Amino acid sequence: MAARGGRGRGRGRGRGHGALVDPPPPPPVTIEQLMAMQAQLMQTVMDRLGEQPTGAPPPVQVRDKRGEFLKGRPPVFTHASEPMEADDWLRAVEKQLNIAQCNDLEKVLYASGQLQGAAQDSWESFQYGRPENAPEITWKEFTESFRSYHIPEGLIELKQEEFRALKQGSMSVVEYRDKFAQLS
């Protein structure tokens, strides 16, 4: 019998039957495949860069000032049987314009859009009477023109005098406050 030892038929890690074999190396990459992989990698990088927020500020939300103005249900003005109704209309409209945070030009456009009938006719006459190269009509111009047409100058002076002469007299505090607010 032969002695056991050394190399032989034992359970070694040799290359015998049932042993694990390393897979063969992959085939060499062609230049076309390499270029395709590089293009795919570049596209992935560009996609990821596009997903990241930039340092630019977010887009400005455009406010619908006309919608905000109309949401307050500003009154329409056609004519006034009492001249102070015209002033009341102007104050109510100006309040809504200020709530909507309108600029000077928007105030003129939106307020004049609330004019109808004879009031609209007088506004259009005012506009047509201006030179073609005249600057845009300011809110101050609009209110002065509106008041001068619809509220006689003497009435304004009379109301100012009534305001200065206002005394509580026999009125309650609430009546006096309301009268004060009305004349102011």
C-alpha positions as CSV (number, residue, x, y, z in Angstrom):
1,M,0.0,0.0,0.0
2,A,1.1,3.3,-0.7
3,A,1.5,5.9,2.0
4,R,-0.9,8.8,2.1
5,G,0.7,12.1,2.2
6,G,1.7,14.8,0.0
7,R,-0.3,15.3,-3.1
8,G,-2.8,13.0,-4.3
9,R,-6.4,12.3,-4.3
10,G,-7.5,14.1,-1.1
11,R,-10.0,16.7,-0.7
12,G,-7.9,19.6,-1.6
13,R,-8.7,22.7,-3.4
14,G,-7.4,21.7,-6.6
15,R,-9.0,21.9,-10.0
16,G,-10.7,18.7,-9.8
17,H,-14.3,17.8,-10.4
18,G,-16.9,20.2,-8.8
19,A,-14.5,23.0,-8.1
20,L,-15.6,26.7,-8.8
21,V,-14.2,28.2,-12.0
22,D,-13.6,31.9,-12.6
23,P,-15.7,33.2,-15.5
24,P,-14.0,34.2,-18.6
25,P,-13.1,37.9,-19.1
26,P,-15.6,40.1,-20.9
27,P,-15.0,40.8,-24.6
28,P,-13.1,44.0,-25.2
29,V,-15.3,47.2,-25.5
30,T,-15.4,48.7,-29.0
31,I,-15.0,52.4,-29.5
32,E,-18.7,52.7,-30.5
33,Q,-19.8,51.1,-27.2
34,L,-17.5,53.3,-25.3
35,M,-18.9,56.4,-27.0
36,A,-22.5,55.3,-26.3
37,M,-21.7,54.8,-22.6
38,Q,-20.1,58.2,-22.4
39,A,-23.1,59.8,-24.1
40,Q,-25.5,58.1,-21.7
41,L,-23.4,59.2,-18.7
42,M,-23.4,62.8,-20.0
43,Q,-27.1,62.7,-20.5
44,T,-27.7,61.4,-16.9
45,V,-25.4,64.2,-15.5
46,M,-27.3,66.8,-17.5
47,D,-30.7,65.5,-16.4
48,R,-29.6,65.6,-12.7
49,L,-28.3,69.1,-13.1
50,G,-31.6,70.2,-14.6
51,E,-33.5,68.8,-11.6
52,Q,-31.5,70.8,-9.1
53,P,-32.8,74.3,-8.2
54,T,-30.8,77.1,-9.6
55,G,-29.7,80.2,-7.7
56,A,-32.2,82.3,-9.6
57,P,-35.2,83.6,-7.7
58,P,-38.6,81.9,-8.3
59,P,-40.8,83.4,-11.0
60,V,-42.8,86.4,-9.9
61,Q,-46.4,85.7,-9.5
62,V,-48.4,88.2,-11.5
63,R,-51.3,89.6,-9.5
64,D,-54.7,90.1,-11.0
65,K,-55.2,93.6,-9.6
66,R,-58.3,94.2,-11.8
67,G,-59.8,91.0,-10.4
68,E,-59.0,92.1,-6.9
69,F,-60.5,95.5,-7.5
70,L,-63.7,94.0,-8.9
71,K,-63.9,91.4,-6.1
72,G,-64.6,94.4,-3.8
73,R,-67.7,95.2,-5.9
74,P,-66.9,98.8,-6.6
75,P,-70.0,100.8,-7.5
76,V,-70.8,101.9,-11.1
77,F,-71.4,105.6,-11.6
78,T,-73.8,107.0,-14.3
79,H,-74.9,110.3,-12.8
80,A,-75.7,111.8,-9.4
81,S,-79.0,113.5,-8.5
82,E,-77.1,114.8,-5.4
83,P,-73.6,116.1,-6.2
84,M,-72.1,114.6,-3.0
85,E,-73.1,111.1,-4.4
86,A,-70.3,111.6,-7.0
87,D,-67.8,112.3,-4.2
88,D,-69.1,109.2,-2.3
89,W,-68.6,107.1,-5.5
90,L,-65.1,108.4,-5.9
91,R,-64.2,107.5,-2.3
92,A,-65.7,104.0,-2.5
93,V,-63.8,103.3,-5.8
94,E,-60.6,104.7,-4.4
95,K,-60.9,102.5,-1.3
96,Q,-61.1,99.4,-3.6
97,L,-58.2,100.6,-5.7
98,N,-56.1,101.0,-2.7
99,I,-57.0,97.5,-1.4
100,A,-56.0,96.1,-4.7
101,Q,-52.7,98.1,-4.5
102,C,-53.2,99.6,-7.9
103,N,-50.7,102.1,-9.3
104,D,-51.6,105.5,-10.7
105,L,-52.3,104.2,-14.2
106,E,-54.3,101.2,-13.0
107,K,-56.4,103.5,-10.8
108,V,-57.4,105.6,-13.8
109,L,-58.1,102.6,-16.0
110,Y,-60.2,100.7,-13.4
111,A,-62.1,103.6,-12.1
112,S,-63.0,104.9,-15.5
113,G,-64.2,101.4,-16.3
114,Q,-66.8,101.9,-13.7
115,L,-68.3,104.9,-15.5
116,Q,-71.4,104.4,-17.6
117,G,-73.9,106.6,-19.5
118,A,-73.4,110.4,-19.1
119,A,-70.5,109.9,-16.8
120,Q,-68.7,107.8,-19.3
121,D,-69.5,110.3,-22.1
122,S,-68.0,113.2,-20.1
123,W,-64.9,111.1,-19.3
124,E,-64.4,110.3,-23.0
125,S,-64.8,114.0,-23.9
126,F,-62.1,114.8,-21.4
127,Q,-59.8,112.3,-22.9
128,Y,-60.5,113.4,-26.5
129,G,-59.8,117.0,-25.5
130,R,-56.2,116.2,-24.6
131,P,-53.4,116.6,-27.1
132,E,-52.2,113.3,-28.7
133,N,-48.7,113.6,-27.2
134,A,-50.0,114.4,-23.7
135,P,-48.7,112.1,-20.9
136,E,-50.9,109.5,-19.3
137,I,-53.7,110.8,-17.1
138,T,-52.7,110.6,-13.5
139,W,-55.1,109.6,-10.7
140,K,-54.9,113.2,-9.3
141,E,-56.0,114.5,-12.8
142,F,-58.8,112.0,-12.9
143,T,-60.2,112.9,-9.5
144,E,-59.9,116.6,-10.2
145,S,-61.6,116.3,-13.5
146,F,-64.3,114.1,-12.1
147,R,-65.0,116.4,-9.2
148,S,-65.0,119.6,-11.3
149,Y,-67.5,118.0,-13.7
150,H,-69.9,116.3,-11.2
151,I,-69.5,118.5,-8.1
152,P,-70.0,122.2,-8.3
153,E,-67.1,124.2,-6.7
154,G,-69.5,126.2,-4.6
155,L,-70.9,123.0,-3.1
156,I,-67.5,121.9,-2.0
157,E,-66.8,125.2,-0.3
158,L,-70.2,125.0,1.3
159,K,-69.5,121.5,2.7
160,Q,-66.1,122.7,3.9
161,E,-67.7,125.6,5.8
162,E,-70.4,123.2,7.2
163,F,-67.5,121.0,8.4
164,R,-65.7,123.8,10.1
165,A,-68.9,125.0,11.8
166,L,-69.9,121.5,13.0
167,K,-70.9,121.4,16.6
168,Q,-72.3,118.6,18.6
169,G,-75.2,120.7,20.0
170,S,-78.2,118.4,20.7
171,M,-76.8,115.5,18.6
172,S,-75.7,112.3,20.4
173,V,-72.1,111.4,20.3
174,V,-72.8,108.7,17.6
175,E,-74.8,111.2,15.5
176,Y,-72.0,113.8,15.8
177,R,-69.4,111.3,14.8
178,D,-71.4,110.1,11.8
179,K,-71.9,113.7,10.7
180,F,-68.2,114.5,11.2
181,A,-67.3,111.4,9.1
182,Q,-69.7,112.4,6.4
183,L,-68.4,115.9,6.1
184,S,-64.7,115.1,6.3
